[in-house]
Amino acid sequence: MNDKVIIVGKSESIQKILKMIDKLSRADSTALIIGESGTGKELVAKMIHQRSTRSTKPFIPINCAAIPSELLESELFGHEKGAFTGAAYCRPGRFELANEGTIFLDEIGDMPVHLQVKILRVIQERSFERVGGTRPVHVNVRIIAATNKDLEKEVKKGNFREDLFWRLNVVPLIITPLRERKEDIPLLSEYFMKKLSQKFGYSLQLKPEVMEIFLNYSWPGNVRELENLIERFYVLNEKGVVSLEDIPERIRFGENSFSREVIPDDFNPFSSAIDFNEILREYEKKLILHSLNVNKWIKSRAAKYLNINRTTLIEKMKRLGIKDNEIQDM
């Protein structure tokens, strides 16, 4: 892991988190990071790892909510050849890959109860069996877990093992949502704009009234939502300055303000009928042109940038009438 993690903020809660990270990095205890989605739980886990004595060893993340329960056990602990249909070879799991380093179990509150038993055993005995195996595999791994759920409530509901909760909750670290540390919003905005200026090759400025909207918005998606919004500005903005009309309506007029009746016509670009398909077509064309220009019209790189296949990119270019070396109007 080469990229050094940076946590941006001047709020009291961020300063407390940084102090906790410093303490946790000097220890080797299991840690539990608690926070809403998008608050940066993995970022905190990476910083703990990078500052610890395990920093030269692997940092292996796994999102327990993103992998189907029937596949999660194999992902975590690996499997032996012939353990199930399609298991043509022996495969190590994430715990083995993280040996001597750190494993980050994100959204552990969504882990099935039968797998929680195996996690408990790894913590207690530093060993486990692969799926289909009987021989114990020994590992030296630091476990950092994270959740956006109240695990004490999940314990009472029977969804989470109480013994595992207390094993994980040795040092809890609570990340405050962005709406409760609004003094960090200008700093985060500046940081993301500086980073994206390097990526896109040009700079943007936020008008003061835009920042005022930012400070009054509740940010349900937290820091991730802010970063995604600023990247949207870079993709779509053509003026070099972000103004009120560039902000999505749900942010500008409040999360529940979707009715056009409460939006003044002079603010609403869709006050008359719209051609939805044409808007999507223009947006898709703008994204593809941007990717091609950024990647010097090397189609394989542009396709990777957009996370699509090269053949798919070429088909889209033909459909949208994009010719080689067409300059994007930005």
C-alpha positions in Angstrom: 0.0 0.0 0.0 2.0 3.0 -1.3 -0.5 5.9 -1.0 -0.2 7.7 2.3 -3.6 8.2 3.9 -4.6 11.8 4.7 -7.6 12.6 6.9 -8.7 16.2 6.4 -10.5 18.3 9.1 -10.1 20.7 11.9 -13.2 19.9 14.0 -12.9 18.6 17.5 -14.2 15.2 16.5 -11.6 14.8 13.8 -8.9 15.8 16.2 -10.1 13.2 18.7 -10.1 10.5 15.9 -6.5 11.4 14.9 -5.4 11.1 18.6 -7.2 7.7 18.8 -5.5 6.6 15.6 -2.1 7.5 17.0 -2.8 5.4 20.2 -4.2 2.5 18.2 -1.2 2.5 15.8 1.2 2.0 18.8 -0.8 -1.0 20.1 -1.8 -4.2 18.3 -5.3 -4.5 19.7 -8.4 -5.4 17.8 -10.4 -2.2 17.0 -14.0 -1.5 16.0 -14.7 1.6 13.9 -18.3 2.8 14.1 -19.8 5.3 11.7 -22.4 5.9 9.0 -21.7 4.9 5.4 -19.4 7.3 3.6 -17.7 8.7 6.7 -14.3 7.2 5.9 -14.1 4.0 8.0 -11.7 2.3 5.7 -9.5 5.4 5.5 -9.2 5.3 9.3 -8.3 1.6 9.3 -5.7 2.2 6.6 -4.1 5.0 8.6 -4.0 2.8 11.7 -2.2 0.2 9.7 0.2 2.6 8.0 1.3 4.0 11.3 1.7 0.6 13.0 4.6 -1.9 13.2 2.7 -3.9 10.5 2.9 -1.1 7.9 5.2 -3.0 5.6 2.9 -6.0 5.6 -0.4 -6.4 3.7 -3.6 -4.4 4.4 -6.4 -6.6 3.2 -10.0 -5.1 3.1 -13.2 -7.1 2.6 -16.7 -5.8 2.6 -18.8 -8.4 4.4 -22.1 -6.9 3.1 -21.0 -6.9 -0.6 -20.3 -10.7 -0.9 -23.1 -13.3 -0.9 -23.2 -15.2 2.4 -22.6 -18.5 0.6 -19.3 -17.2 -0.9 -18.1 -15.1 2.1 -16.7 -18.1 4.0 -14.5 -19.1 1.1 -13.4 -15.5 0.6 -12.4 -15.1 4.2 -10.8 -18.5 4.9 -10.0 -20.0 1.5 -10.9 -23.5 0.3 -9.3 -26.8 -0.5 -9.3 -28.4 -3.9 -12.6 -30.2 -4.4 -14.3 -28.5 -1.4 -17.3 -27.7 -3.7 -18.3 -27.7 -7.3 -15.9 -25.6 -9.3 -13.1 -25.7 -6.6 -10.5 -27.0 -9.0 -7.6 -25.9 -6.9 -6.6 -24.9 -3.4 -7.1 -21.1 -2.8 -6.0 -19.0 0.2 -8.5 -16.6 1.7 -8.2 -13.0 2.9 -6.9 -14.0 6.3 -4.0 -15.9 4.9 -3.3 -13.1 2.5 -3.2 -10.7 5.4 -0.7 -12.8 7.4 1.6 -10.5 9.5 -0.5 -7.5 8.4 -4.0 -6.2 8.9 -7.4 -7.4 7.8 -10.2 -4.9 7.6 -13.7 -6.4 8.0 -16.0 -3.7 6.8 -19.7 -3.9 7.6 -19.1 -6.8 10.0 -22.7 -6.3 11.3 -23.9 -7.9 8.1 -21.9 -11.1 8.6 -23.9 -14.3 9.0 -24.0 -15.6 12.5 -22.4 -19.0 11.5 -19.3 -17.1 10.2 -19.1 -15.0 13.3 -18.1 -18.2 15.2 -15.0 -18.7 12.9 -14.0 -15.0 13.3 -14.2 -15.5 17.1 -11.9 -18.5 16.8 -9.4 -16.6 14.7 -9.2 -13.9 17.4 -8.9 -16.4 20.2 -6.7 -19.1 18.7 -5.1 -17.4 15.6 -6.1 -20.3 13.5 -8.9 -21.6 11.3 -9.7 -24.3 8.7 -10.2 -23.7 5.0 -13.6 -24.6 3.5 -13.4 -28.4 2.9 -10.2 -28.7 5.1 -9.5 -30.3 8.4 -5.9 -29.0 9.0 -5.6 -25.8 11.0 -4.0 -22.8 9.3 -2.2 -20.5 11.7 -2.1 -16.7 11.0 -0.7 -13.6 12.8 -3.2 -11.0 11.8 -4.5 -7.8 13.3 -8.3 -7.4 12.9 -9.9 -4.0 12.4 -13.7 -4.2 12.0 -16.2 -1.6 11.0 -19.9 -1.2 11.1 -22.7 1.3 10.4 -25.0 -0.6 12.7 -25.6 -0.5 16.5 -24.0 -3.8 17.3 -25.4 -3.8 20.9 -28.9 -3.7 19.5 -28.0 -6.4 17.0 -26.8 -8.6 19.9 -30.2 -8.1 21.6 -32.0 -9.1 18.4 -29.9 -12.2 18.1 -28.2 -11.1 14.8 -24.7 -10.7 16.3 -22.9 -12.8 18.8 -22.3 -11.1 22.2 -18.9 -12.8 22.7 -17.7 -11.6 19.3 -18.9 -8.1 20.0 -16.9 -7.8 23.2 -13.8 -9.3 21.5 -14.1 -6.7 18.7 -15.1 -3.8 20.9 -11.7 -3.6 22.7 -11.1 -0.1 21.4 -14.2 1.5 19.8 -13.6 4.5 17.5 -16.7 6.5 16.6 -16.6 8.6 13.4 -18.9 11.6 13.5 -21.1 12.2 10.4 -20.3 15.2 8.2 -23.5 17.1 9.2 -22.2 17.3 12.8 -18.8 18.7 11.8 -19.6 21.3 9.2 -16.4 23.3 9.9 -14.7 20.5 8.0 -16.7 21.0 4.8 -14.6 23.9 3.3 -11.4 22.1 4.0 -12.7 18.9 2.5 -14.0 20.7 -0.6 -10.7 22.4 -1.1 -8.8 19.1 -0.7 -11.0 17.3 -3.2 -10.8 20.1 -5.7 -7.0 20.1 -5.5 -6.9 16.4 -6.1 -9.4 16.4 -8.9 -7.7 19.4 -10.6 -4.7 17.1 -11.0 -6.8 14.3 -12.3 -8.8 16.4 -14.8 -6.1 18.9 -15.8 -8.0 22.1 -14.9 -9.2 24.0 -11.9 -12.6 25.0 -10.7 -13.8 27.6 -8.2 -16.9 27.5 -5.9 -19.0 30.6 -5.6 -19.6 31.7 -2.0 -23.3 30.9 -2.3 -22.4 27.3 -3.3 -20.4 26.9 0.0 -23.4 28.4 1.8 -25.6 25.6 0.3 -22.9 23.0 1.3 -22.9 24.3 4.9 -26.7 24.1 5.2 -27.1 20.6 3.6 -27.3 17.5 5.8 -25.0 15.2 3.7 -26.7 11.8 4.2 -23.9 10.2 2.1 -21.3 12.0 4.2 -17.7 12.7 2.9 -18.2 10.2 0.0 -21.2 12.2 -1.2 -19.3 15.5 -1.1 -16.4 14.0 -3.1 -18.7 12.5 -5.7 -20.5 15.9 -6.1 -17.3 17.8 -6.6 -16.2 15.2 -9.2 -19.6 15.7 -10.9 -18.8 19.4 -11.2 -15.5 18.6 -12.9 -17.2 16.3 -15.4 -20.1 18.6 -16.3 -18.9 22.2 -15.6 -17.9 24.3 -18.7 -17.4 27.7 -17.1 -14.5 27.1 -14.6 -16.8 28.4 -11.8 -19.4 26.4 -9.9 -22.6 28.4 -9.3 -26.0 27.6 -7.8 -27.5 26.1 -11.1 -24.7 23.5 -11.1 -25.9 22.0 -7.8 -28.5 19.2 -7.9 -32.0 20.2 -6.9 -32.2 17.8 -4.0 -29.2 19.6 -2.4 -30.1 23.1 -3.5 -33.7 22.9 -2.3 -33.5 20.3 0.4 -33.4 16.5 0.2 -37.2 16.1 0.0 -37.8 19.0 -2.5 -38.4 17.2 -5.7 -41.6 18.9 -6.7 -41.1 21.4 -9.6 -44.0 23.4 -8.2 -41.7 24.9 -5.4 -38.9 25.7 -7.8 -38.9 29.1 -9.5 -39.0 28.8 -13.3 -35.9 30.9 -13.7 -33.9 28.4 -11.6 -35.3 25.3 -13.1 -33.8 24.3 -16.5 -36.6 21.7 -16.9 -39.6 24.1 -16.5 -40.8 23.0 -20.0 -40.9 19.5 -21.4 -37.6 17.6 -21.6 -36.3 14.9 -23.8 -34.9 12.4 -21.3 -33.2 10.2 -23.8 -31.5 13.2 -25.5 -30.2 14.4 -22.1 -28.7 11.0 -21.3 -27.1 10.8 -24.8 -25.4 14.2 -24.4 -24.2 13.3 -20.9 -22.8 9.9 -22.1 -21.1 11.7 -25.0 -19.6 14.3 -22.7 -18.2 11.6 -20.4 -16.7 9.6 -23.2 -15.1 12.6 -24.8 -13.7 13.7 -21.5 -12.1 10.3 -20.9 -10.7 10.1 -24.5 -9.2 13.6 -24.2 -7.7 12.9 -20.7 -6.2 9.7 -22.0 -4.8 11.2 -25.2 -7.3 9.2 -27.3 -5.7 5.8 -26.3 -8.9 3.9 -26.3 -7.8 1.1 -24.0 -6.9 3.6 -21.4 -10.1 5.6 -21.9 -12.1 2.4 -21.5 -10.3 1.5 -18.3 -10.9 5.0 -17.0 -14.6 4.5 -17.6 -14.6 0.9 -16.3 -15.9 -0.6 -19.5 -14.5 -2.9 -22.2 -12.6 -1.4 -25.1 -15.1 -2.9 -27.6 -17.9 -1.4 -25.7 -16.3 2.0 -25.9 -15.8 1.7 -29.6 -19.5 0.7 -30.1 -20.6 3.7 -28.0 -18.3 6.1 -30.0 -19.9 4.8 -33.3 -23.5 5.2 -31.8 -22.8 8.7 -30.6 -21.0 9.8 -33.7 -17.7 10.5 -32.0 -14.8 10.7 -34.4 -11.2 10.2 -33.6 -9.5 13.2 -32.0 -12.7 15.2 -31.6 -12.0 18.0 -29.2 -14.4 18.2 -26.2 -16.0 21.6 -25.7 -15.1 22.4 -22.1 
